[in-house]
């Protein structure tokens, strides 16, 4: 992955074309993706068109998304919908298998969206349907109560070592997940 100005990217690609084959590296620009913003797309394509790079304004990268927000929303929303449906399905199963549902939710399903939140920042509002499904369907089902107390939302987010359930609010965990990942990889 190369980041920077078009002129620096062009220098790097020229260097790879000239010296890469001696090291066993054969540049295949048509397999490389250049991600740019809409504002710079024309200028970028003019400066780098000789390499034959695939140029786009947003793309998946390591299960994250490098993007403008609108394209990120198109990518994140279907995943949130899928997880919301999974929460609904777990809520139905919780009446018969509450322990299994709890473990499946806290150890597996939560981890899926938290992994995505480690890669993307600024779209926590897209997780509102998921949070609503957790509070309005899953928690009442797990607790066997149609109307759990209002403070259960707060208490359930506490870790088990604090007498909570460890059910994280997906709208509140995004910034923490992202900053933890950034700090760990810096």
C-alpha positions in Angstrom: 0.0 0.0 0.0 1.4 3.4 -1.0 0.0 6.6 0.4 0.7 10.1 -0.7 0.7 12.6 -3.5 0.3 11.5 -7.1 3.8 12.5 -7.9 5.2 10.3 -5.1 3.0 7.4 -6.1 4.2 7.8 -9.7 7.9 7.8 -8.5 7.3 4.6 -6.5 5.6 2.9 -9.5 8.4 4.0 -11.8 11.0 2.6 -9.4 9.2 -0.7 -9.1 8.9 -1.0 -12.9 12.6 -0.3 -13.3 14.1 -2.3 -10.4 11.4 -4.7 -9.2 12.1 -7.5 -11.7 15.7 -7.8 -10.5 14.2 -8.7 -7.0 11.5 -11.0 -8.4 8.8 -8.4 -8.2 6.8 -7.9 -11.4 4.5 -4.9 -11.2 1.0 -5.6 -12.5 -0.8 -2.2 -12.3 -4.1 -3.6 -13.7 -4.3 -5.6 -10.4 -3.6 -2.5 -8.3 -6.3 -0.3 -7.0 -5.8 3.4 -6.5 -8.3 4.9 -4.2 -8.9 8.7 -4.5 -11.5 11.2 -3.6 -14.0 12.6 -6.0 -12.3 16.0 -5.8 -8.9 14.6 -7.0 -10.2 11.9 -9.4 -9.6 13.8 -12.6 -6.1 15.1 -11.7 -5.1 11.7 -10.3 -6.2 9.9 -13.5 -4.2 12.4 -15.6 -1.0 11.9 -13.6 -1.2 8.1 -13.2 -3.1 6.9 -16.3 0.1 5.7 -18.0 0.4 2.9 -15.3 -3.1 1.5 -16.1 -4.2 1.4 -12.4 -7.8 0.7 -11.5 -9.0 4.0 -10.1 -12.0 4.2 -7.7 -13.3 6.5 -5.0 -14.0 3.8 -2.4 -13.0 0.2 -1.7 -12.9 -2.6 0.9 -9.4 -2.9 2.5 -8.6 -5.5 5.2 -12.4 -5.9 5.9 -12.5 -2.1 6.4 -13.5 0.5 3.9 -11.6 3.4 2.5 -14.3 5.7 1.2 -16.4 8.8 1.1 -19.1 8.5 3.8 -21.9 7.9 1.2 -20.2 4.8 -0.2 -19.3 3.6 3.3 -23.0 3.8 4.3 -23.9 1.6 1.3 -21.4 -1.0 2.5 -22.1 -0.9 6.3 -25.9 -0.7 6.2 -26.5 -4.2 4.7 -24.2 -5.7 7.3 -26.0 -3.9 10.1 -29.3 -5.2 8.7 -27.9 -8.8 8.7 -26.7 -8.5 12.3 -30.1 -7.0 13.3 -31.9 -10.0 11.8 -29.5 -12.3 13.7 -30.3 -10.5 16.9 -34.0 -11.0 16.2 -33.4 -14.7 15.5 -31.4 -15.0 18.8 -34.3 -13.3 20.7 -36.7 -15.9 19.4 -34.4 -18.7 20.4 -33.7 -17.2 23.9 -37.0 -18.4 25.3 -35.8 -22.0 25.0 -32.0 -21.6 25.2 -31.1 -18.4 27.0 -27.6 -19.5 28.0 -26.7 -20.6 24.5 -28.1 -17.4 23.0 -26.2 -15.3 25.5 -22.9 -17.0 24.8 -23.4 -16.9 21.0 -24.3 -13.2 21.2 -21.5 -12.0 23.5 -18.7 -14.3 22.1 -19.6 -14.3 18.4 -22.1 -11.8 17.0 -20.8 -8.8 19.0 -17.3 -9.5 17.8 -18.4 -9.3 14.2 -19.5 -5.7 14.4 -16.8 -4.7 16.8 -14.2 -5.9 14.2 -15.8 -3.7 11.6 -15.9 -0.8 14.1 -12.1 -1.2 14.5 -11.7 -0.3 10.8 -14.3 2.5 10.3 -15.0 5.7 12.1 -17.9 8.1 12.0 -20.8 5.9 11.1 -22.1 4.9 14.6 -25.5 6.3 13.8 -25.9 3.5 11.2 -25.9 1.0 14.2 -29.2 2.4 15.6 -31.4 -0.4 14.3 -29.0 -3.0 15.8 -29.0 -1.2 19.2 -32.8 -1.0 19.1 -33.1 -4.8 18.4 -30.7 -5.6 21.3 -32.7 -3.4 23.7 -36.2 -4.1 22.6 -35.9 -7.8 21.6 -32.8 -9.6 22.8 -32.6 -8.2 26.4 -36.3 -8.8 27.2 -36.1 -12.3 25.8 -32.9 -13.1 27.7 -34.4 -11.8 30.9 -37.8 -13.4 30.4 -39.5 -10.1 30.8 -41.6 -8.1 28.3 -40.9 -4.8 30.1 -37.5 -4.9 31.7 -36.5 -1.9 33.9 -35.1 1.0 32.0 -31.8 0.9 33.7 -31.2 -2.6 32.4 -29.8 -1.0 29.2 -27.1 0.6 31.3 -26.5 -2.3 33.6 -26.3 -4.8 30.7 -23.4 -3.0 29.2 -21.3 -3.4 32.3 -18.8 -6.2 32.1 -19.5 -9.5 34.0 -16.8 -8.6 36.6 -19.0 -5.6 37.4 -22.2 -7.7 37.7 -23.3 -6.8 34.2 -24.0 -8.9 31.1 -21.2 -7.6 28.8 -23.8 -6.7 26.2 -22.2 -3.8 24.4 -24.1 -0.9 22.9 -22.9 -0.8 19.2 -23.6 2.9 18.9 -21.2 3.6 21.8 -18.4 1.2 21.1 -17.2 2.6 17.7 -14.9 5.3 18.8 -13.3 3.1 21.4 -12.8 0.2 19.0 -11.3 2.4 16.4 -9.0 4.3 18.7 -7.8 1.1 20.4 -6.9 -0.4 17.1 -5.2 2.8 15.9 -3.1 3.0 19.1 -2.1 -0.7 19.0 -1.0 -0.5 15.4 0.8 2.9 15.5 
